[in-house]
Amino acid sequence: MRRALQTVAVVTLLLAAGCSGPNGQTTTTAPDVAPATPTQTDGSTPDPTTTDRPSTVDGPANDSVPDAKAYPPGVLADGVTNVTALVSAHRSSVVADGATMRTTTRTDGTVDGTAIRIRGNETARLAPTASHLRWSAGATTTRGNETGVLDERYWVNESVLVSRVAAPDGNVTVNVQNRSAALDRVVVSAATKARILRSALSNADYDVRNVTEQDGRTVTTLVARNGTYRGQRPVSTYDATVSVAASGRVLSLDRTWQTANTRYHDEYVWTAATPVEKPAWAPGNATTRP
């Protein structure tokens, strides 16, 4: 049983980090399909997809025309020109310098006439060079009169990954396992959300709304261009805004989309790294796997 719970915890972290699922989807069950248990969420909703071209919100024209060097990698005056370059620059910046990443999600809709409501949150604190990570996810899913709660936490140092999973019945399981090459990728993905960013930036064309100075750095704001959203799931409206520093580090991603019966919203915010301290719930001797 311990091994099974340990495996479930790591699978959840893999999904939450954006390392699994098509098109960089995260793991909250979308209300337009029958949802499973609320333990499938990391506080992030699936990337919307559609073959149609729904309405998106046009951004205003540039407030200024800066020097090309002010734009992030993969961005020029007419918008995003190279998604891979932009996402790679973001990932490199977060790994090198560390970051605190926070996510909030809101989903409201109906499934077969039953109301569903999801409220989720996620925090990942990554140390410089990705040596340490502290990650937590919480969500409350209500479907009709039934409510489920998710509470999962992880701490990673250079040697081990420690997971804490609270079951719906109140039981808490703490497990320790060695940090592997596969988990190294998960640690990075949990804070960078590179796959989610790649999907969001690839699923629509983006224009430069403006280029401004914020806290001593140049920030480019990108908005999804009207009528350019492309994917596989019916979506009636799609609105996305991305703020990026000149280095390519994404500062925020904010998305809202609507289907016939459901409205989704998620927001990702990256700020400076903060100390990644060992949590009180981690075993005192958790330096190598027992």
C-alpha positions as CSV (number, residue, x, y, z in Angstrom):
1,M,0.0,0.0,0.0
2,R,2.8,2.4,0.8
3,R,4.4,1.8,-2.6
4,A,1.0,2.4,-4.3
5,L,0.4,5.7,-2.4
6,Q,4.0,6.8,-3.2
7,T,3.4,6.1,-6.9
8,V,0.1,8.0,-6.9
9,A,1.8,11.0,-5.3
10,V,4.6,11.1,-7.9
11,V,2.1,10.6,-10.8
12,T,0.1,13.6,-9.5
13,L,3.3,15.7,-9.4
14,L,4.1,14.7,-12.9
15,L,0.7,15.7,-14.2
16,A,0.7,18.9,-12.2
17,A,4.1,19.9,-13.6
18,G,2.7,19.7,-17.1
19,C,4.7,16.6,-18.0
20,S,1.8,14.6,-19.1
21,G,-1.4,14.8,-21.2
22,P,-2.0,16.2,-24.6
23,N,-1.2,19.8,-25.5
24,G,0.4,20.5,-22.2
25,Q,-2.8,20.0,-20.3
26,T,-2.7,20.2,-16.5
27,T,-4.9,17.9,-14.6
28,T,-8.1,19.4,-13.4
29,T,-11.0,17.6,-15.0
30,A,-12.8,19.8,-17.4
31,P,-16.6,20.1,-16.7
32,D,-17.6,19.4,-20.3
33,V,-16.6,15.8,-19.8
34,A,-17.6,13.6,-16.8
35,P,-15.1,14.5,-14.1
36,A,-13.3,11.9,-12.0
37,T,-12.3,12.5,-8.4
38,P,-11.0,15.9,-7.4
39,T,-7.5,14.4,-6.8
40,Q,-6.9,14.9,-10.5
41,T,-6.2,18.6,-10.1
42,D,-3.1,20.6,-9.4
43,G,-5.1,23.8,-9.2
44,S,-4.8,24.2,-13.0
45,T,-7.4,23.5,-15.7
46,P,-6.8,21.8,-19.1
47,D,-5.7,23.9,-22.0
48,P,-8.8,24.6,-24.1
49,T,-8.7,23.3,-27.7
50,T,-11.0,23.8,-30.7
51,T,-11.0,23.4,-34.4
52,D,-13.2,26.6,-34.6
53,R,-11.9,30.1,-34.4
54,P,-13.7,31.6,-31.4
55,S,-13.8,35.3,-30.6
56,T,-10.8,36.6,-28.7
57,V,-10.1,40.0,-27.3
58,D,-8.1,42.4,-29.5
59,G,-5.4,44.3,-27.7
60,P,-4.7,48.0,-28.4
61,A,-1.8,49.0,-30.6
62,N,1.7,49.5,-29.2
63,D,2.1,52.4,-26.9
64,S,5.6,52.8,-28.3
65,V,8.0,51.3,-30.8
66,P,11.0,50.1,-28.8
67,D,14.4,49.0,-30.0
68,A,14.3,45.4,-31.2
69,K,16.7,44.5,-28.4
70,A,14.0,45.3,-25.8
71,Y,11.8,42.5,-27.0
72,P,12.1,39.0,-25.4
73,P,13.5,36.2,-27.4
74,G,11.0,35.0,-30.0
75,V,9.1,38.3,-30.0
76,L,9.2,41.2,-32.4
77,A,7.0,44.3,-33.0
78,D,4.4,42.3,-34.8
79,G,4.0,39.7,-32.0
80,V,5.3,36.2,-31.1
81,T,7.5,34.8,-33.9
82,N,9.2,31.9,-32.2
83,V,7.3,30.1,-29.4
84,T,10.2,27.7,-28.8
85,A,12.7,30.5,-28.3
86,L,10.5,32.3,-25.9
87,V,9.6,29.3,-23.8
88,S,13.3,28.1,-23.7
89,A,14.4,31.5,-22.5
90,H,11.7,31.5,-19.8
91,R,12.8,28.0,-18.7
92,S,16.5,28.9,-18.6
93,S,15.8,32.0,-16.5
94,V,13.7,30.2,-13.9
95,V,16.2,27.4,-13.6
96,A,19.2,29.6,-13.3
97,D,17.7,32.2,-10.9
98,G,14.9,30.2,-9.2
99,A,11.3,31.5,-8.9
100,T,8.1,31.5,-7.0
101,M,5.2,30.4,-9.1
102,R,1.6,30.7,-8.0
103,T,-1.5,29.5,-9.9
104,T,-5.1,30.1,-9.2
105,T,-8.0,28.4,-11.1
106,R,-11.7,28.9,-11.3
107,T,-14.1,26.6,-13.2
108,D,-17.9,27.0,-13.2
109,G,-20.3,25.0,-15.4
110,T,-22.6,22.1,-15.7
111,V,-22.3,18.4,-16.7
112,D,-25.5,16.6,-17.7
113,G,-27.5,19.3,-15.9
114,T,-25.4,19.1,-12.7
115,A,-23.6,22.2,-11.5
116,I,-19.8,21.8,-11.1
117,R,-17.5,24.3,-9.4
118,I,-13.7,24.0,-9.0
119,R,-11.5,26.3,-7.0
120,G,-7.8,25.5,-7.1
121,N,-4.4,26.9,-6.2
122,E,-0.8,25.9,-6.5
123,T,2.5,27.2,-5.3
124,A,6.0,26.1,-6.5
125,R,9.1,27.6,-5.0
126,L,12.2,26.7,-6.9
127,A,15.7,27.4,-5.7
128,P,18.4,28.7,-8.1
129,T,19.8,25.8,-10.3
130,A,16.7,23.8,-9.3
131,S,18.5,22.3,-6.3
132,H,15.5,22.5,-4.1
133,L,11.7,22.7,-4.6
134,R,8.7,23.2,-2.3
135,W,5.4,22.6,-4.1
136,S,1.8,22.5,-2.9
137,A,-1.5,22.0,-4.5
138,G,-5.0,22.5,-3.1
139,A,-8.4,22.3,-4.7
140,T,-12.1,22.0,-3.8
141,T,-14.4,20.4,-6.4
142,T,-18.1,20.6,-5.9
143,R,-20.4,18.6,-8.2
144,G,-24.1,18.9,-7.2
145,N,-24.2,18.1,-3.5
146,E,-20.8,16.3,-3.5
147,T,-17.6,18.0,-2.5
148,G,-14.0,16.7,-2.7
149,V,-10.8,18.3,-1.4
150,L,-7.3,18.0,-2.7
151,D,-4.3,18.6,-0.4
152,E,-0.8,17.5,-1.7
153,R,2.6,18.8,-0.8
154,Y,6.1,18.1,-1.9
155,W,9.6,19.0,-0.8
156,V,12.7,18.1,-2.9
157,N,16.4,18.6,-2.1
158,E,19.4,17.4,-4.0
159,S,18.9,13.8,-3.0
160,V,15.3,13.0,-2.3
161,L,11.7,13.8,-3.0
162,V,9.3,13.9,0.0
163,S,5.6,13.8,-0.6
164,R,2.7,14.5,1.8
165,V,-0.8,13.4,0.6
166,A,-3.9,14.0,2.6
167,A,-6.6,11.5,1.8
168,P,-10.4,12.4,1.8
169,D,-10.8,10.4,5.0
170,G,-8.3,12.6,6.8
171,N,-5.4,10.1,6.7
172,V,-2.0,11.7,5.8
173,T,0.8,9.7,4.1
174,V,4.4,10.9,4.0
175,N,6.8,9.1,1.7
176,V,10.5,9.6,0.7
177,Q,12.2,8.5,-2.5
178,N,15.4,9.1,-4.3
179,R,15.6,12.1,-6.7
180,S,16.1,10.7,-10.2
181,A,16.7,12.1,-13.6
182,A,13.0,11.8,-14.3
183,L,12.2,13.7,-11.1
184,D,14.7,16.4,-12.1
185,R,12.6,17.2,-15.1
186,V,9.5,17.2,-12.9
187,V,11.1,19.6,-10.4
188,V,11.9,22.1,-13.2
189,S,8.5,21.7,-14.9
190,A,6.6,22.3,-11.6
191,A,8.0,25.8,-11.5
192,T,8.5,26.7,-15.1
193,K,5.2,25.4,-16.5
194,A,7.0,25.3,-19.8
195,R,4.6,22.9,-21.5
196,I,1.6,25.0,-20.5
197,L,3.2,28.1,-21.8
198,R,4.1,26.4,-25.0
199,S,0.6,25.3,-25.6
200,A,-0.9,28.6,-24.7
201,L,1.4,30.5,-27.0
202,S,1.0,28.0,-29.8
203,N,-2.8,27.9,-29.7
204,A,-3.3,31.5,-30.8
205,D,-1.5,34.4,-32.5
206,Y,-0.3,37.1,-30.1
207,D,0.1,40.8,-30.7
208,V,2.3,43.2,-28.6
209,R,-0.1,45.4,-26.6
210,N,2.7,47.5,-25.1
211,V,6.2,47.7,-23.9
212,T,6.7,49.4,-20.5
213,E,9.3,49.8,-17.8
214,Q,8.4,48.0,-14.5
215,D,10.6,47.9,-11.5
216,G,13.6,48.8,-13.6
217,R,13.1,46.2,-16.3
218,T,11.4,46.2,-19.7
219,V,8.2,44.2,-19.9
220,T,6.3,43.3,-23.0
221,T,2.6,42.5,-22.8
222,L,1.2,40.1,-25.3
223,V,-2.5,39.5,-26.1
224,A,-4.2,36.8,-28.1
225,R,-5.3,38.1,-31.5
226,N,-9.0,38.1,-32.3
227,G,-10.2,35.0,-34.2
228,T,-6.8,33.2,-34.2
229,Y,-7.4,30.6,-31.5
230,R,-6.9,27.1,-32.9
231,G,-7.4,23.8,-31.1
232,Q,-9.7,20.8,-30.9
233,R,-12.4,21.4,-28.3
234,P,-15.4,23.7,-29.0
235,V,-14.7,27.1,-27.4
236,S,-16.8,30.1,-28.0
237,T,-14.5,32.8,-26.6
238,Y,-10.8,32.8,-25.6
239,D,-8.9,35.6,-24.0
240,A,-5.2,35.4,-23.0
241,T,-2.6,37.9,-21.8
242,V,1.1,37.2,-21.2
243,S,3.6,39.5,-19.6
244,V,7.3,38.9,-20.4
245,A,10.6,40.4,-19.3
246,A,13.2,41.3,-21.9
247,S,15.2,38.2,-20.8
248,G,12.3,36.0,-21.9
249,R,11.2,35.2,-18.3
250,V,7.4,35.1,-18.3
251,L,6.0,37.1,-15.4
252,S,2.3,36.2,-15.8
253,L,-0.1,34.2,-18.0
254,D,-3.9,35.0,-17.6
255,R,-6.5,33.0,-19.6
256,T,-10.2,32.9,-19.7
257,W,-12.3,30.7,-22.1
258,Q,-15.9,29.7,-22.5
259,T,-17.7,26.6,-23.8
260,A,-21.4,26.2,-24.2
261,N,-21.9,25.3,-20.5
262,T,-18.6,26.1,-18.8
263,R,-16.4,29.0,-18.0
264,Y,-12.7,28.5,-17.2
265,H,-10.1,30.9,-15.8
266,D,-6.5,30.3,-14.7
267,E,-3.7,32.6,-13.8
268,Y,0.0,31.9,-13.4
269,V,2.4,34.4,-11.8
270,W,6.1,34.2,-11.5
271,T,8.0,36.3,-9.0
272,A,11.6,36.2,-7.5
273,A,12.9,33.1,-5.8
274,T,12.3,32.8,-2.0
275,P,14.1,30.5,0.4
276,V,13.1,26.9,0.0
277,E,13.0,25.7,3.6
278,K,12.4,22.2,4.7
279,P,8.7,21.9,5.9
280,A,7.9,20.7,9.4
281,W,6.0,17.7,8.0
282,A,9.1,16.3,6.3
283,P,11.0,13.6,8.3
284,G,14.0,15.1,10.1
285,N,16.4,12.6,8.5
286,A,15.1,13.0,4.9
287,T,18.4,13.4,3.2
288,T,18.6,10.1,1.5
289,R,15.9,7.4,1.0
290,P,15.7,5.1,4.0
